[in-house]
Amino acid sequence: MVIKYPKQTILLLSGMILLAAFGCNKKLDTAVSSAESATKMWQSYDDARNGLVALYGLSRAALAENNGHWMYGDLRKGDFVATSSGNYLDAIIKNELNKGYTQIKQLTNWRRFYAAIDACNTFIENAERCKVDLRYSDMNCKVDIAQAHMLRSFLYFYIVRIWGDVPLITAASKNGETVQVARTPQDQVMDFCIRELKQYKDSLPTEYGGDDKSKLNYDGSYYGQTWSNWGNAFWGYYQCLGLLAHMYAWTGDYRSVLTITTEINSNAAAARSGLISYNNSRGYLAGRNSLFYSNGIKGNLCYQMIAFPYNMNNRESGPSGVGHIESLTLASPYVVRSKPDIYVPRDTIARWFHYVGDVRHPFQSEFGNYEDIYFANYYGNIPIFAKFKNIATGSSNFPIYGSAIPIYRWEDNLLLMAEANYVLGDMRSAFDRLNDVREPRNSPGFFYARPSQTRAGFNLQPTEASMEGGILYNIFRERRVELAGEGSWWYDQVRYNRLARNNPEFNKLLDEGGIYWPIDQEIISKNPLIEQNSYWKR
């Protein structure tokens, strides 16, 4: 796979080759990456740019491999069902993570994440050397190093949610090897991540190649390109805040969640993002040119605040479909195959919605037909989850997918605010933030009526169905629908059940460490300091 950016090409293949090589080195307990410093590296502006792009490329590859972002975040005990029973997808959905499928074994191995972490460590230690090239300014270097710290924190947060305690390594590998390191308690890892983001957030612009609204005032082009080219390809100040919000939520610090999400919500213009309106719902939530396409820009906004995008114009994707949920969920009429690998059953879809007029509902009452917003083939044998269908025009025989790996967007922020309001006892604000998401989807409000989006002067009154289960349940119900297929389901369920404690089966997973994945035996065999997660020892 080749990642191309304007005027610069980075070959991910080199990273993959090195990853394979590290798998053969028995002295390694964690993988290292292609960012390992070479004598000729770190001497120029171009070296800095190449190194930075490699960080994002390796991070994206870590989430994309085996479609891990969705295996970890959407499938486990979730709404999707495997069309074929008895395969690795079926096992993950059933939480049978100790089954001996090759794909599950690869998913239980954290080496690819440590490859990206090592790339960040290497960049942090070496980027300053590139200032020998006068084109590489102090400010450019400052924001690049801040991005490396942010990406490293993101990667650690990501793997903490998967494995719990993980080795915390902050120094670059030397000569392709690292010392053996035991697992660091996850609380310490999360404290490290939060400290890093708080320390470096003010070293990040609000956008790259545009009108920076941060304290840096870092205006003008960035690596020769403008914001309209970069979009969300590089992460800045508000991306940092979005990560902080989710980290605080994971650790249960809801006062900090509210502070961060409120700052984001109060600065839509500076963040260059916002809520998807009802009028834009059909085009932006789904379709070939949705908000998940390419760099996420629609008009002058980037609705996908945090993501790892693929630029189809630069041929950053391919027929394999790895790193794109469409490769799992689409079938005819979008691509040439009779059934998808996974789907959402009709009875589950029915439980998602409490109002047929919801713009995401399979039946669109405004048009009197079944539209393919979130679903197609609704009354066929297998409904097609069609929310993601970013396919290159004319490529149905050999589909070339273009959707991003989504991480965070405005609706996510609003619902995190509602979650924090609930925990802190501000029920009216929790209602309001939930309704801020429901209203543009033409869905009845919670406790308060909201204006209909299809009938002028008519309000959608709360119904028994729209209130069922209470406010906390409905906040997470809305996340379940709005963020479906975006890799958040499992982590949302962990947070919900930590708060609700009303599901004995899930409580058992929480109490016994069953929310985490097992660790690949290869990792344990090569490093005696690593112990298997206790839940998976049985």
MARPATI-41774 format. One record per residue (C-alpha): x, y, z; residue in one letter. Coordinates in Angstrom, 1 decimal. Layout:
BEGIN
X	Y	Z	a
...
This chain:
BEGIN
0.0	0.0	0.0	m
1.3	3.4	-0.8	v
0.5	6.6	1.0	i
0.9	9.7	-1.1	k
0.8	13.3	0.0	y
1.3	16.2	-2.2	p
4.9	16.3	-3.4	k
5.8	13.5	-1.1	q
5.4	9.7	-1.1	t
5.9	7.5	1.9	i
6.0	3.8	1.4	l
4.2	1.9	4.1	l
5.7	-1.2	2.6	l
9.0	-0.4	4.2	s
7.3	-0.3	7.6	g
5.6	-3.6	7.0	m
8.8	-5.3	5.9	i
10.5	-4.0	9.1	l
7.6	-5.2	11.2	l
8.0	-8.7	9.7	a
11.7	-8.6	10.4	a
11.1	-7.6	14.0	f
8.8	-10.6	14.4	g
11.9	-12.8	13.7	c
14.1	-11.1	16.3	n
13.7	-13.0	19.6	k
15.4	-10.3	21.6	k
12.5	-8.0	21.1	l
9.6	-7.8	23.4	d
8.0	-5.0	21.5	t
8.2	-4.2	17.8	a
10.2	-1.3	16.4	v
9.5	0.7	13.3	s
10.9	2.0	10.1	s
11.4	5.3	11.9	a
14.6	3.9	13.5	e
17.2	6.6	12.9	s
19.7	6.2	10.2	a
22.9	8.1	9.8	t
21.6	9.9	6.8	k
18.2	10.8	8.4	m
17.3	13.9	10.4	w
19.3	16.3	8.5	q
16.8	18.4	6.6	s
13.3	19.9	6.3	y
12.3	17.0	4.0	d
13.5	14.4	6.6	d
11.3	16.0	9.2	a
8.3	16.0	6.9	r
8.9	12.4	5.9	n
9.3	11.4	9.5	g
6.1	13.1	10.6	l
4.1	11.6	7.7	v
5.5	8.2	8.7	a
4.1	8.6	12.2	l
0.6	9.0	10.9	y
1.1	6.2	8.4	g
2.3	3.7	10.9	l
-0.5	4.7	13.4	s
-3.1	4.3	10.7	r
-1.6	0.9	9.7	a
-1.8	-0.2	13.3	a
-5.5	0.4	13.4	l
-6.1	-0.8	9.9	a
-4.4	-4.2	10.1	e
-7.0	-7.0	10.1	n
-9.6	-4.1	10.2	n
-8.6	-4.0	13.9	g
-10.3	-0.7	14.6	h
-13.7	-2.4	14.1	w
-12.8	-5.8	15.5	m
-11.8	-4.1	18.8	y
-14.4	-1.3	18.8	g
-17.6	-2.5	17.0	d
-17.9	-6.3	16.8	l
-17.3	-7.5	20.3	r
-20.7	-8.4	21.9	k
-22.2	-5.8	19.6	g
-25.0	-5.3	17.1	d
-23.2	-6.9	14.1	f
-23.7	-10.6	13.2	v
-21.4	-12.7	11.1	a
-23.1	-14.0	8.0	t
-21.1	-17.2	8.4	s
-21.0	-18.9	11.8	s
-17.9	-20.6	13.1	g
-15.3	-18.1	11.7	n
-13.1	-15.5	13.4	y
-15.7	-12.7	13.1	l
-18.3	-14.9	14.8	d
-15.8	-15.7	17.6	a
-15.0	-12.0	18.2	i
-18.7	-11.1	18.2	i
-19.3	-13.8	20.8	k
-16.2	-12.7	22.9	n
-14.5	-16.0	22.2	e
-11.1	-14.3	21.9	l
-9.1	-17.4	22.9	n
-10.1	-19.3	19.7	k
-7.2	-20.3	17.6	g
-8.0	-18.3	14.4	y
-5.0	-16.7	12.7	t
-6.7	-13.3	12.5	q
-7.5	-13.4	16.3	i
-3.9	-14.3	17.1	k
-2.7	-11.3	15.0	q
-5.2	-9.0	16.8	l
-4.0	-10.1	20.2	t
-0.4	-9.0	19.2	n
0.5	-5.4	20.1	w
3.7	-5.2	18.0	r
2.3	-3.0	15.3	r
1.2	-0.4	17.9	f
4.6	-0.4	19.4	y
6.1	0.1	15.9	a
4.1	3.3	15.7	a
5.0	4.3	19.3	i
8.7	3.7	18.6	d
8.4	5.9	15.5	a
7.0	8.7	17.8	c
9.8	8.2	20.3	n
12.4	8.4	17.5	t
10.9	11.5	16.0	f
10.7	13.3	19.4	i
14.4	12.5	20.0	e
15.7	13.5	16.6	n
13.4	16.2	15.0	a
15.4	19.0	16.4	e
18.4	17.9	14.4	r
16.6	18.8	11.2	c
16.8	22.5	12.1	k
20.3	22.5	10.6	v
18.2	23.0	7.4	d
17.1	26.7	7.8	l
13.8	25.9	6.0	r
12.8	23.9	9.1	y
11.8	26.7	11.5	s
11.6	26.6	15.2	d
7.9	26.9	15.0	m
7.6	24.1	12.5	n
9.7	21.9	14.7	c
7.7	22.8	17.8	k
4.3	21.8	16.3	v
5.7	18.7	14.7	d
7.2	17.4	18.0	i
3.9	18.2	19.7	a
2.1	16.1	17.2	q
4.4	13.2	17.9	a
3.7	13.5	21.6	h
-0.1	13.6	20.9	m
0.1	10.6	18.6	l
2.1	8.6	21.1	r
-0.5	9.4	23.8	s
-3.3	8.4	21.5	f
-1.6	5.1	20.8	l
-1.1	4.3	24.4	y
-4.7	5.2	25.2	f
-5.9	3.0	22.4	y
-4.0	-0.1	23.6	i
-4.9	0.5	27.3	v
-8.5	0.1	26.2	r
-7.6	-3.1	24.5	i
-5.2	-4.8	26.9	w
-5.3	-2.8	30.2	g
-1.8	-2.7	31.6	d
0.8	-2.3	28.9	v
4.5	-1.6	28.8	p
5.2	2.2	28.9	l
8.2	2.9	26.7	i
9.2	6.5	26.0	t
12.7	6.0	24.6	a
13.5	5.1	21.0	a
14.8	1.6	20.3	s
18.5	1.3	19.6	k
19.9	-0.9	16.9	n
16.5	-2.4	16.4	g
16.2	-3.8	19.9	e
14.6	-2.7	23.2	t
15.1	-3.9	26.7	v
12.5	-6.2	28.1	q
9.8	-4.2	29.9	v
7.0	-5.3	32.2	a
3.5	-4.1	31.9	r
2.9	-0.7	33.5	t
-0.4	-0.3	35.5	p
-2.9	1.3	33.2	q
-3.7	4.1	35.6	d
0.0	5.2	35.3	q
-0.2	4.9	31.6	v
-3.3	7.0	31.4	m
-1.8	9.6	33.8	d
1.2	9.8	31.4	f
-1.0	10.3	28.4	c
-3.1	13.0	30.0	i
0.0	14.9	31.3	r
1.5	14.7	27.8	e
-1.6	16.2	26.1	l
-2.0	18.9	28.7	k
1.7	19.8	28.3	q
1.7	20.0	24.5	y
-1.8	21.2	23.6	k
-0.7	24.8	23.5	d
2.1	23.9	21.1	s
-0.5	22.9	18.5	l
-2.3	25.1	15.9	p
-6.1	25.0	15.5	t
-5.5	24.1	11.8	e
-2.6	23.5	9.4	y
-2.1	25.7	6.4	g
-4.8	28.2	7.3	g
-5.9	30.8	9.8	d
-4.6	29.5	13.1	d
-6.7	30.6	16.0	k
-4.3	29.3	18.7	s
-1.8	31.2	20.8	k
0.8	30.2	18.3	l
-0.7	32.2	15.4	n
0.9	29.7	13.1	y
-0.7	31.0	9.8	d
0.3	30.3	6.2	g
1.0	27.1	4.4	s
2.2	23.9	6.2	y
4.7	21.8	4.3	y
3.7	23.8	1.2	g
0.0	23.0	1.4	q
-3.2	24.7	2.7	t
-5.9	23.6	5.1	w
-8.1	22.7	2.1	s
-5.5	20.1	1.2	n
-4.7	18.8	4.7	w
-8.1	18.8	6.4	g
-7.8	16.3	9.3	n
-4.7	14.6	8.0	a
-2.7	16.3	10.7	f
-4.0	16.7	14.3	w
-4.0	20.0	16.1	g
-5.3	21.8	19.2	y
-8.9	20.7	19.0	y
-8.0	17.2	18.1	q
-5.8	17.2	21.2	c
-8.8	18.3	23.3	l
-11.0	15.6	21.8	g
-8.5	12.9	22.8	l
-8.3	14.4	26.3	l
-12.1	14.3	26.6	a
-12.2	10.6	25.9	h
-9.3	9.9	28.1	m
-11.0	11.7	31.0	y
-14.2	9.8	30.3	a
-12.3	6.5	30.4	w
-10.7	7.3	33.7	t
-14.0	8.6	35.2	g
-13.0	12.3	35.6	d
-16.2	13.7	34.3	y
-15.6	17.2	35.6	r
-12.7	17.4	33.3	s
-14.7	15.8	30.5	v
-17.3	18.6	30.9	l
-14.6	21.3	30.9	t
-12.9	20.0	27.7	i
-16.1	19.2	25.8	t
-17.6	22.6	26.6	t
-14.5	24.4	25.3	e
-14.8	22.4	22.0	i
-18.5	23.1	21.8	n
-18.0	26.8	22.3	s
-15.4	27.2	19.6	n
-16.9	25.6	16.5	a
-15.5	28.3	14.2	a
-11.9	27.9	15.5	a
-12.3	24.1	15.4	a
-13.5	24.3	11.8	r
-16.1	21.7	12.6	s
-19.7	21.4	13.8	g
-22.9	19.4	14.0	l
-24.3	17.9	10.8	i
-27.6	19.6	10.1	s
-30.8	17.8	9.0	y
-30.4	19.2	5.5	n
-26.9	17.7	5.2	n
-27.7	14.4	6.9	s
-28.3	12.3	3.8	r
-25.2	13.6	2.0	g
-22.8	13.8	4.9	y
-23.8	10.8	7.1	l
-23.7	8.3	4.3	a
-22.9	8.1	0.6	g
-19.9	8.1	-1.7	r
-18.9	11.6	-0.7	n
-19.8	11.5	3.0	s
-18.0	13.1	5.9	l
-15.9	9.9	6.1	f
-14.5	10.4	2.6	y
-10.9	11.5	2.2	s
-9.8	14.4	4.4	n
-13.3	15.0	5.8	g
-13.8	18.5	4.4	i
-17.2	19.6	3.4	k
-17.3	23.3	2.3	g
-15.3	25.2	4.9	n
-15.7	22.6	7.7	l
-14.1	19.3	8.6	c
-16.9	17.3	10.1	y
-14.6	14.3	11.0	q
-12.6	16.1	13.7	m
-10.2	13.2	14.4	i
-9.6	10.4	11.9	a
-7.0	8.6	9.9	f
-8.1	9.5	6.3	p
-7.3	7.9	3.0	y
-7.1	10.2	0.0	n
-8.5	8.3	-3.0	m
-7.2	10.9	-5.4	n
-3.7	10.0	-4.3	n
-4.5	6.3	-4.5	r
-4.1	5.7	-0.8	e
-6.4	2.7	-0.9	s
-6.7	-0.5	-2.8	g
-8.8	-3.5	-3.6	p
-7.8	-5.4	-0.5	s
-10.1	-3.2	1.6	g
-8.0	-3.4	4.7	v
-8.6	-0.4	6.9	g
-12.1	0.2	5.5	h
-15.3	-1.0	7.1	i
-16.9	-1.3	3.7	e
-14.8	-4.4	3.0	s
-16.8	-6.1	5.8	l
-20.3	-4.6	5.4	t
-21.0	-4.0	1.7	l
-22.4	-6.4	-0.8	a
-24.7	-6.1	-3.9	s
-25.7	-3.6	-5.2	p
-22.6	-1.7	-4.2	y
-20.0	-4.3	-4.8	v
-19.9	-7.6	-6.6	v
-20.6	-10.2	-3.9	r
-23.8	-11.8	-2.7	s
-23.5	-11.1	1.0	k
-21.4	-9.0	3.4	p
-19.2	-10.5	6.1	d
-21.2	-8.8	8.8	i
-24.6	-7.2	9.1	y
-27.1	-5.8	11.6	v
-30.3	-8.0	11.8	p
-33.7	-6.4	11.3	r
-34.9	-6.9	14.8	d
-31.7	-5.1	16.1	t
-32.3	-2.2	13.7	i
-35.9	-2.0	15.0	a
-34.5	-1.6	18.5	r
-32.2	1.2	17.4	w
-35.0	3.6	16.5	f
-37.9	5.0	18.5	h
-39.4	7.0	15.6	y
-39.9	6.1	12.0	v
-39.3	9.6	10.8	g
-35.7	9.5	12.1	d
-33.5	10.4	9.0	v
-31.3	7.4	9.8	r
-34.3	5.0	9.9	h
-34.5	2.6	6.9	p
-38.0	3.8	6.0	f
-38.0	7.4	4.9	q
-41.6	8.6	5.5	s
-40.9	12.0	3.8	e
-40.3	10.1	0.5	f
-42.5	7.1	1.2	g
-39.8	4.6	0.4	n
-36.8	2.8	1.8	y
-33.7	4.8	1.3	e
-30.1	3.7	1.7	d
-29.0	6.2	4.4	i
-27.8	3.7	7.0	y
-29.2	0.5	5.5	f
-30.1	-1.0	2.1	a
-31.9	-4.2	1.2	n
-33.8	-3.8	4.5	y
-36.4	-6.5	3.7	y
-34.0	-8.8	2.0	g
-32.5	-11.8	3.7	n
-29.5	-9.8	4.9	i
-29.9	-6.0	5.4	p
-26.8	-4.1	4.2	i
-25.2	-1.6	6.6	f
-24.7	1.1	3.9	a
-23.7	4.0	6.1	k
-20.1	3.6	4.8	f
-20.0	3.3	1.0	k
-17.1	5.5	-0.1	n
-16.2	3.6	-3.3	i
-14.3	4.9	-6.3	a
-16.7	5.5	-9.2	t
-16.8	2.6	-11.6	g
-14.9	0.3	-9.2	s
-17.7	-2.1	-8.2	s
-16.0	-5.2	-9.8	n
-12.7	-4.5	-7.9	f
-13.9	-2.0	-5.3	p
-11.5	0.7	-4.2	i
-12.6	2.1	-0.9	y
-12.0	5.5	0.5	g
-13.5	5.9	4.0	s
-11.4	7.1	6.9	a
-10.8	5.3	10.1	i
-13.0	7.5	12.3	p
-12.1	8.5	15.8	i
-14.0	11.6	16.9	y
-16.6	14.1	15.6	r
-18.9	16.8	16.9	w
-21.8	14.6	17.7	e
-19.5	12.4	19.8	d
-18.4	15.6	21.7	n
-22.0	16.6	22.4	l
-22.9	13.1	23.7	l
-19.8	13.1	25.9	l
-21.0	16.4	27.3	m
-24.4	14.8	28.0	a
-22.7	11.9	29.7	e
-20.7	14.2	31.9	a
-23.8	16.4	32.7	n
-25.6	13.2	33.8	y
-22.8	12.0	36.1	v
-22.4	15.5	37.6	l
-26.1	15.7	38.3	g
-27.1	18.4	35.7	d
-30.0	16.6	34.2	m
-31.4	19.6	32.2	r
-28.1	20.1	30.4	s
-27.9	16.3	29.8	a
-31.4	16.5	28.2	f
-30.4	19.5	26.1	d
-27.1	18.0	24.8	r
-28.8	14.7	23.9	l
-31.6	16.6	22.1	n
-29.0	18.7	20.2	d
-28.1	15.5	18.4	v
-31.6	14.1	18.1	r
-33.1	17.3	16.7	e
-31.2	17.4	13.3	p
-32.0	13.7	12.9	r
-35.7	14.5	13.1	n
-36.0	12.4	16.3	s
-38.3	13.1	19.2	p
-36.6	14.9	22.1	g
-35.9	13.5	25.6	f
-38.3	15.1	28.2	f
-38.6	18.3	26.0	y
-40.2	18.7	22.6	a
-38.0	19.6	19.7	r
-38.9	21.1	16.3	p
-39.8	18.7	13.5	s
-37.3	19.0	10.6	q
-40.0	18.0	8.0	t
-43.1	19.8	9.1	r
-42.8	23.6	9.7	a
-44.3	24.8	13.0	g
-44.7	21.2	14.3	f
-42.9	19.9	17.4	n
-41.9	16.3	18.0	l
-43.1	15.6	21.4	q
-41.3	13.1	23.7	p
-42.8	9.7	23.6	t
-42.8	6.7	25.8	e
-40.3	5.1	23.4	a
-38.0	8.1	23.2	s
-37.8	8.2	27.0	m
-37.6	4.5	27.6	e
-34.8	3.5	29.9	g
-34.0	6.9	31.3	g
-31.5	9.6	30.3	i
-28.2	7.6	30.7	l
-29.6	4.7	28.6	y
-30.8	7.2	25.9	n
-27.4	9.0	25.8	i
-25.7	5.7	25.0	f
-28.6	4.6	22.8	r
-28.0	7.7	20.7	e
-24.2	6.9	20.5	r
-25.1	3.4	19.4	r
-27.1	4.7	16.4	v
-25.3	8.0	15.5	e
-21.8	6.5	15.8	l
-22.6	3.0	14.5	a
-19.6	1.5	12.6	g
-17.2	4.1	13.8	e
-15.3	1.9	16.3	g
-16.8	3.2	19.5	s
-19.5	0.6	20.5	w
-17.4	-1.6	22.8	w
-15.7	1.3	24.7	y
-19.1	3.0	25.1	d
-20.5	-0.2	26.6	q
-17.6	-0.3	29.1	v
-18.3	3.2	30.2	r
-22.1	2.7	30.3	y
-21.8	-0.4	32.4	n
-19.3	1.2	34.7	r
-21.9	3.8	35.4	l
-25.1	1.7	35.3	a
-24.0	-1.6	36.9	r
-27.3	-3.1	35.9	n
-26.1	-6.0	33.7	n
-24.8	-9.0	35.7	p
-23.0	-10.5	32.7	e
-21.2	-7.3	31.9	f
-20.5	-6.6	35.5	n
-18.6	-9.9	35.6	k
-16.5	-8.8	32.7	l
-15.7	-5.5	34.4	l
-14.9	-7.1	37.7	d
-12.8	-10.0	36.3	e
-10.9	-8.0	33.6	g
-12.8	-9.6	30.8	g
-13.2	-6.3	29.1	i
-9.6	-6.6	27.8	y
-8.2	-8.8	25.1	w
-5.8	-11.7	25.7	p
-2.1	-11.1	24.9	i
-0.6	-13.1	22.1	d
1.4	-16.0	23.4	q
4.3	-15.0	21.2	e
4.7	-11.7	23.2	i
4.7	-13.6	26.5	i
7.1	-16.3	25.2	s
9.7	-13.6	24.2	k
9.4	-11.6	27.3	n
9.0	-13.4	30.6	p
8.1	-10.1	32.3	l
4.7	-10.1	30.5	i
1.9	-12.0	32.1	e
-1.4	-13.0	30.4	q
-4.5	-11.1	31.4	n
-6.0	-13.1	34.2	s
-9.4	-13.5	32.6	y
-7.9	-15.3	29.7	w
-5.7	-17.7	31.8	k
-8.7	-19.9	32.5	r
